[in-house]
Each structure stands twice: as C-alpha cells, then as structure tokens.
Amino acid sequence: MPRPTVHSTPFGSVHGTPTHLWTLDSGTGVRAEVLTYGASLHRLMVPDTAGTPASVVRSLPALDDYAAKHPYFGAVVGRYANRIAHGRFTLDGAEHHVPANDRGHALHGGPDGFHTKVWDAAPDHGDGIASVRLSLHSPDGDMGFPGALDSTVTYTIDTEGTLAVDYTSVTDRPTVVNLTNHAYFDLAGGPDVLGHLLEVDADTYLPVDDDGIPLGRQAPVGGTPFDLTEPRLIGERLGADDAQLRAAGGFDHCWVLREAGAGLRRAARLTAPGSVRVLEVWTTEPGIQVYTANQLDGSYTDGAGRRHERHGSVCLETQHLPDSPNRPEWPSTVLRPGGTGHSRTELRFPHLRG
C-alpha cells in the first residue's frame, strides 16, 4: 500500500528570511506543493483519466514573483478574506479601521495581509496521511485588526488523493477572522475555463454593488445566470446579459451554501471538458466565492511561460460571507479569547476513484 510522504526544499529568501517549498505526495498520483511564503498552494499535480499528470492550479515561476504584488495566486488570505466595506467595522462598541486597498474598501486583510508573510512550518505523518502545518503570529493592531491572533493552516494529503486544508485561529482579544485559499483552478490546461462545467450547491447568492460589496439580502439564483444548481458551462453563464455580470466582468460573487452549520458538505463541482478531471470542493464554511479571473490580463506567467489570462481559471474560495463584520444577520466571524476558530475544506478528485 503506498504511503503518503512529506518533505521540504529551500525556495529562496525574502528580506533575509528563508522560505521553503513543502511537497505532499499521496503515493497514488496526486502531489501538492506548498510554499511557506503566504502559505501558498504552488502546484497541485493531478492525473487525468488517462493517467497524465498536470497541475490544476495556476502558479508563478519564482519566489520574487510571489513576493511582488500579484492577485493572490494560491495564497492563504486573511485576517479577513473578501471585502469589508469602507475598511471599517465596529466590534463591542469600538470602531476599527483596515486599510482600504480595493476601490475604497478592505480586501483580503489589507495590502500586508497574511499572503505577504513567511509562515513557520512543520511536517506531520499519520496513518495513510501526510501533512504540513504552517503557523503565523499576527500582532495586536496588525492591518488595523484588534487582538493578537495565532493561526495555523494545515495541508493534509491521503492515499485517495484528497487534499484537506484546516484553518485554526485563537486570539487574546475579540477580533474578526475569515481565512481562505485563493487558488486559481484550471483542470484542462487550455486557454480558458469557459468550457468547464461548474455546479454550486447553493440556492441563493449575494448581489453586489459596483465595488463588490453585497447590496443586502440573499437573492434566489433561480432564473438568473447564477443558477448553478445543475452543472453549467462557465462560458454559457458568463455570456448572459446580466447587470451583475457586466459590472464584475464575470463571476466575482459569494454563493450562500445550503445547510450552513451542518459540518462538512459539498460546495462545488468543477468538471473539465471531456470529464478528464473532476474537482469537488467540500467545506464547513457557509459560503463560496466564485471568481472567474476577470481582472487577469496576461501580465503574469507560470514557470513554462504560459500567460494567465482573463477567464483562464476560476477561484472557488470557501469562506464566511463578505462584509460579515458589518452584517449582524449573517453568520458571525467574531472570535473571542478562549474560543477557537476552525474550518475545513477538502479538494477531492472523484475521477481518480473510478
């Protein structure tokens, strides 16, 4: 029986701080490469139905590319993934301000969020699994957030090829936290993902204003291009005449998943043309942000020189709902001393199980 393995290699230094690339190998064909810089998922090698391996996430060539400004390729983003309106929120009567780094609003924890940090890392082994545990201390006041926060992100691979990501945080003062991974998925290696089928297990989504801030209540997906309750071609959906799609240039919206609070359940299924690769995303989170790489313009390339173009990939970011610190009617992102914030997301590949 193959046994998953984990090992690390140097990946250069940022401002004198060494970074490493950790490789998790299932022993059965799936291999994940994780950087300590940004706790980033650098590559995820997955065989197709013919056994040919390829990375299903878009990446950057070298550490210098990750350390420069980029649209969060593979990074863990936080303290607060997605947007906080106007970069401010009130917690226990005190107002807090986060840098407004996106059209007047805070995005993904601010310009020096978790995606810019070098995380500590340690390996772990278990029965049929291999893991790397990445840890980060965020001091009180970091990017305007209250409380010292200690977070861990653990990537685990098993012999079935499932890659699980566990996020855990504790704090010494009340704060808000919402962590996710910002991988750009492309299951076929083609010029775009318009021919991919996407299914999302949600009956409602959050319409947004021109800045990407939710307008208000959840809206039914029925009768709209956001109805992904059955598998739909991404290109067909994006080609619809819809004001929400026009404003965002595609999908950049949060779907509210069914059975919030029910534990681990499926959130989305992405299928490559010809069904040569299939990805299922399972999560404990209440929402999933689908982003169809609307702002990519070929300015970034991978190690083989392939350009990352508009609609060339799709992000499936499991998370709490955007702007939740200002929306008390939505699931809370508040973390208090003595409590532990935890979520889990799994990337499964059912085409490998026959």
PLY file of the C-alpha trace (Angstrom):
ply
format ascii 1.0
element vertex 354
property float x
property float y
property float z
element edge 353
property int vertex1
property int vertex2
end_header
0.00 0.00 0.00
1.53 3.38 -0.98
2.30 5.69 1.92
1.96 9.47 1.64
5.18 11.40 2.20
6.14 14.97 3.07
9.45 16.79 2.62
10.78 20.31 2.11
13.33 22.07 -0.09
14.67 25.66 0.08
12.81 28.18 -2.08
14.93 31.31 -1.61
14.74 34.20 0.85
12.58 37.30 1.32
14.35 40.20 3.07
16.77 37.70 4.58
14.07 35.28 5.74
14.41 31.80 4.21
11.36 30.22 2.59
10.68 26.59 1.75
8.59 24.52 -0.60
6.85 21.58 1.05
5.81 18.62 -1.07
2.97 16.35 -0.04
2.85 13.19 -2.15
-0.15 10.86 -1.89
1.84 7.97 -3.34
-1.07 7.38 -5.73
-0.56 10.19 -8.25
-1.68 13.42 -6.54
1.05 15.75 -5.32
0.71 19.15 -3.62
3.44 21.77 -3.35
3.01 24.39 -0.62
5.14 27.49 -0.03
5.86 28.94 3.38
5.52 32.34 1.71
1.84 33.17 2.01
1.11 29.52 2.95
0.53 29.31 -0.80
-0.61 26.29 -2.80
2.04 26.48 -5.51
1.14 23.40 -7.52
-1.37 20.57 -7.28
-0.46 17.76 -9.64
-3.43 15.56 -10.53
-3.55 12.77 -13.17
-6.34 12.81 -15.73
-8.38 9.74 -16.60
-5.55 8.55 -18.86
-3.00 8.89 -16.05
-1.32 12.03 -17.41
-0.41 14.41 -14.55
-0.70 18.19 -14.68
-1.10 20.96 -12.14
-4.72 22.02 -11.70
-3.81 25.36 -10.08
-2.16 28.35 -11.72
1.19 29.39 -10.25
4.04 31.90 -10.53
7.59 30.97 -11.55
9.71 32.02 -8.56
9.73 33.50 -5.07
10.40 37.01 -6.39
7.13 36.79 -8.33
5.19 35.76 -5.24
6.87 38.47 -3.12
5.90 41.14 -5.68
2.33 42.39 -5.85
0.10 39.81 -7.54
-3.59 38.76 -7.43
-3.14 36.23 -4.59
-2.08 33.20 -6.67
-2.60 30.21 -4.36
-2.22 32.29 -1.19
-3.95 31.98 2.15
-5.60 35.37 2.61
-6.52 36.97 5.92
-7.18 38.10 8.54
-10.34 38.72 6.61
-10.84 37.14 3.19
-13.02 39.07 0.75
-14.21 42.63 1.45
-15.03 44.77 4.46
-17.00 47.83 3.36
-15.03 51.08 3.62
-12.36 49.24 5.61
-14.14 49.69 8.91
-16.26 47.71 11.36
-17.48 48.04 14.94
-16.85 45.31 17.50
-18.09 45.58 21.10
-18.67 49.31 20.60
-15.20 50.13 19.28
-14.65 51.07 15.63
-11.68 49.54 13.81
-10.12 50.57 10.52
-8.41 48.30 7.97
-6.53 49.80 5.01
-8.87 50.36 2.06
-6.84 48.65 -0.67
-9.63 47.95 -3.19
-11.88 50.71 -4.53
-12.21 52.29 -1.11
-12.79 49.00 0.73
-10.58 46.49 2.57
-9.81 43.34 0.57
-8.22 40.12 1.84
-6.89 41.63 5.07
-5.22 44.69 3.55
-2.08 45.20 1.46
0.17 43.48 4.01
-2.17 40.65 4.87
-1.33 37.00 5.51
-0.47 36.44 1.83
2.70 38.54 2.31
4.05 36.68 5.36
6.54 33.83 5.72
4.83 31.16 7.81
6.61 28.71 10.11
6.19 25.09 9.02
6.48 21.61 10.48
5.70 18.19 8.95
3.45 15.50 10.33
2.69 11.89 9.47
-0.25 9.70 10.30
-1.96 6.51 9.25
-2.35 6.94 5.49
-1.80 10.71 5.53
0.99 13.28 5.38
0.69 16.90 6.48
2.47 20.21 6.76
1.35 22.57 9.49
2.00 26.27 8.85
1.80 28.79 11.70
1.66 32.58 11.82
1.50 35.11 14.65
-0.33 38.32 13.80
0.23 41.01 16.47
-2.45 43.19 18.00
-3.26 46.00 15.55
-1.89 44.19 12.50
-3.54 45.88 9.48
-5.89 47.55 12.00
-7.38 44.33 13.38
-7.70 44.06 17.16
-6.08 41.32 19.19
-3.01 39.16 18.76
-4.03 36.25 16.53
-2.27 32.91 16.18
-3.32 30.99 13.09
-2.41 27.62 11.66
-3.12 26.24 8.21
-2.60 22.51 7.83
-2.46 20.89 4.41
-3.04 17.11 4.52
-2.96 14.58 1.69
-4.21 10.99 1.83
-3.86 7.92 -0.34
-7.09 8.70 -2.22
-5.56 11.98 -3.39
-7.77 14.25 -1.29
-6.09 17.47 -0.21
-7.59 18.82 3.02
-6.94 22.31 4.34
-7.67 23.03 8.02
-7.67 26.61 9.32
-7.43 27.26 13.06
-7.11 30.55 14.97
-7.02 31.74 18.59
-6.88 35.31 19.92
-6.18 37.23 23.09
-8.82 39.93 22.36
-12.12 39.90 20.49
-11.47 40.15 16.76
-12.83 39.01 13.40
-11.25 36.31 11.26
-12.09 34.74 7.91
-9.38 32.67 6.19
-9.44 31.03 2.78
-7.16 29.85 -0.01
-7.11 31.85 -3.24
-6.08 29.14 -5.72
-6.91 29.65 -9.40
-8.17 26.33 -10.79
-7.77 25.13 -14.36
-8.42 21.41 -14.82
-7.53 21.15 -18.51
-4.57 23.45 -19.18
-6.36 25.22 -22.03
-6.52 28.94 -22.83
-9.61 29.44 -20.63
-12.12 27.65 -18.41
-15.19 28.66 -20.39
-15.70 25.03 -21.41
-15.57 23.77 -17.82
-18.81 22.70 -16.15
-19.48 24.26 -12.76
-22.05 23.21 -10.18
-22.53 25.06 -6.87
-24.66 23.64 -4.06
-26.49 26.87 -3.27
-29.94 28.26 -3.91
-29.06 31.88 -3.15
-26.19 34.28 -3.77
-25.21 37.82 -2.78
-25.68 40.51 -5.45
-23.07 43.25 -5.12
-22.62 46.90 -5.99
-20.02 48.14 -8.46
-17.33 47.88 -5.76
-18.10 44.24 -4.95
-19.87 44.99 -1.65
-23.07 42.98 -1.00
-26.20 45.02 -1.62
-28.25 43.41 1.11
-30.23 40.22 1.38
-29.53 36.94 -0.34
-31.16 36.61 -3.77
-32.50 33.39 -5.30
-30.36 32.03 -8.13
-33.40 30.68 -9.99
-33.94 32.31 -13.37
-30.52 34.03 -13.31
-27.04 33.21 -14.71
-26.09 32.44 -11.11
-28.21 29.28 -11.11
-25.55 26.59 -10.87
-27.75 24.08 -9.07
-27.03 21.80 -12.03
-23.74 21.64 -13.97
-23.49 24.59 -16.35
-20.85 25.70 -18.82
-18.98 28.64 -17.35
-18.85 30.31 -20.75
-22.60 29.98 -21.21
-23.25 31.62 -17.85
-20.74 34.45 -18.36
-22.19 35.18 -21.79
-25.60 36.05 -20.35
-26.91 39.60 -20.47
-26.93 40.44 -16.77
-26.07 43.65 -14.92
-24.25 41.80 -12.14
-22.01 40.01 -14.65
-21.33 43.19 -16.62
-20.29 45.14 -13.54
-17.86 42.45 -12.33
-16.68 41.25 -15.75
-17.84 37.74 -14.85
-18.42 35.91 -11.59
-17.00 37.59 -8.50
-19.81 36.73 -6.13
-20.47 34.73 -2.99
-22.95 31.85 -3.10
-24.63 31.03 0.23
-24.29 27.30 0.65
-27.08 25.01 1.79
-27.11 23.63 5.33
-24.93 26.28 6.93
-23.57 24.95 10.21
-24.15 21.33 9.20
-20.44 20.47 9.06
-18.50 19.21 6.08
-20.59 19.04 2.91
-20.10 19.54 -0.80
-19.93 23.14 -2.02
-19.00 22.86 -5.69
-18.08 20.52 -8.51
-15.86 21.59 -11.42
-15.51 19.35 -14.48
-13.01 19.72 -17.31
-14.11 19.28 -20.94
-14.42 15.56 -21.65
-14.57 14.91 -17.90
-10.84 14.14 -17.93
-10.53 15.74 -14.49
-13.20 16.44 -11.89
-12.76 18.51 -8.74
-15.18 18.55 -5.83
-14.85 21.18 -3.11
-16.18 20.19 0.32
-16.27 22.63 3.24
-17.60 23.52 6.67
-17.90 27.19 5.64
-21.22 28.97 4.94
-20.23 30.46 1.58
-18.10 30.10 -1.51
-16.79 33.00 -3.58
-16.59 32.13 -7.26
-14.19 34.38 -9.16
-13.54 33.82 -12.86
-10.22 35.68 -13.05
-11.92 38.71 -14.53
-9.01 41.07 -13.89
-6.17 38.92 -15.23
-4.73 40.32 -18.45
-1.70 38.21 -19.35
0.68 40.23 -17.17
1.57 37.13 -15.13
3.05 33.85 -16.36
3.80 30.44 -14.93
7.13 28.66 -14.95
6.59 27.45 -18.52
5.87 30.96 -19.79
2.12 30.42 -20.14
0.22 33.65 -19.54
-2.57 33.91 -17.00
-5.42 35.46 -18.96
-8.91 36.70 -18.22
-11.27 33.76 -17.60
-8.29 31.43 -17.87
-9.03 29.97 -14.44
-11.62 30.04 -11.68
-11.29 30.55 -7.91
-13.53 28.59 -5.55
-12.90 30.33 -2.23
-14.68 28.70 0.71
-15.30 31.33 3.38
-17.68 33.32 5.52
-19.80 35.89 3.74
-18.19 39.18 2.65
-18.60 42.18 4.95
-19.97 39.96 7.73
-18.44 42.19 10.48
-20.96 44.82 9.35
-23.87 42.40 8.82
-25.03 41.01 12.17
-27.75 38.97 10.45
-25.12 36.79 8.76
-23.02 34.00 10.35
-20.61 35.65 12.76
-16.86 35.91 12.11
-16.17 37.16 15.65
-13.52 35.20 17.58
-13.11 35.73 21.32
-10.43 34.72 23.84
-10.88 31.14 24.97
-12.54 30.15 21.72
-11.07 28.51 18.66
-11.96 29.41 15.11
-11.79 26.39 12.83
-12.85 25.50 9.33
-12.00 22.69 6.93
-12.03 22.50 3.16
-11.31 19.38 1.10
-10.35 19.14 -2.56
-11.46 15.76 -3.88
-10.93 14.23 -7.32
-13.68 11.65 -7.96
-12.43 10.83 -11.48
-9.47 9.05 -9.83
-11.72 6.67 -7.92
-13.30 5.09 -10.95
0 1
1 2
2 3
3 4
4 5
5 6
6 7
7 8
8 9
9 10
10 11
11 12
12 13
13 14
14 15
15 16
16 17
17 18
18 19
19 20
20 21
21 22
22 23
23 24
24 25
25 26
26 27
27 28
28 29
29 30
30 31
31 32
32 33
33 34
34 35
35 36
36 37
37 38
38 39
39 40
40 41
41 42
42 43
43 44
44 45
45 46
46 47
47 48
48 49
49 50
50 51
51 52
52 53
53 54
54 55
55 56
56 57
57 58
58 59
59 60
60 61
61 62
62 63
63 64
64 65
65 66
66 67
67 68
68 69
69 70
70 71
71 72
72 73
73 74
74 75
75 76
76 77
77 78
78 79
79 80
80 81
81 82
82 83
83 84
84 85
85 86
86 87
87 88
88 89
89 90
90 91
91 92
92 93
93 94
94 95
95 96
96 97
97 98
98 99
99 100
100 101
101 102
102 103
103 104
104 105
105 106
106 107
107 108
108 109
109 110
110 111
111 112
112 113
113 114
114 115
115 116
116 117
117 118
118 119
119 120
120 121
121 122
122 123
123 124
124 125
125 126
126 127
127 128
128 129
129 130
130 131
131 132
132 133
133 134
134 135
135 136
136 137
137 138
138 139
139 140
140 141
141 142
142 143
143 144
144 145
145 146
146 147
147 148
148 149
149 150
150 151
151 152
152 153
153 154
154 155
155 156
156 157
157 158
158 159
159 160
160 161
161 162
162 163
163 164
164 165
165 166
166 167
167 168
168 169
169 170
170 171
171 172
172 173
173 174
174 175
175 176
176 177
177 178
178 179
179 180
180 181
181 182
182 183
183 184
184 185
185 186
186 187
187 188
188 189
189 190
190 191
191 192
192 193
193 194
194 195
195 196
196 197
197 198
198 199
199 200
200 201
201 202
202 203
203 204
204 205
205 206
206 207
207 208
208 209
209 210
210 211
211 212
212 213
213 214
214 215
215 216
216 217
217 218
218 219
219 220
220 221
221 222
222 223
223 224
224 225
225 226
226 227
227 228
228 229
229 230
230 231
231 232
232 233
233 234
234 235
235 236
236 237
237 238
238 239
239 240
240 241
241 242
242 243
243 244
244 245
245 246
246 247
247 248
248 249
249 250
250 251
251 252
252 253
253 254
254 255
255 256
256 257
257 258
258 259
259 260
260 261
261 262
262 263
263 264
264 265
265 266
266 267
267 268
268 269
269 270
270 271
271 272
272 273
273 274
274 275
275 276
276 277
277 278
278 279
279 280
280 281
281 282
282 283
283 284
284 285
285 286
286 287
287 288
288 289
289 290
290 291
291 292
292 293
293 294
294 295
295 296
296 297
297 298
298 299
299 300
300 301
301 302
302 303
303 304
304 305
305 306
306 307
307 308
308 309
309 310
310 311
311 312
312 313
313 314
314 315
315 316
316 317
317 318
318 319
319 320
320 321
321 322
322 323
323 324
324 325
325 326
326 327
327 328
328 329
329 330
330 331
331 332
332 333
333 334
334 335
335 336
336 337
337 338
338 339
339 340
340 341
341 342
342 343
343 344
344 345
345 346
346 347
347 348
348 349
349 350
350 351
351 352
352 353
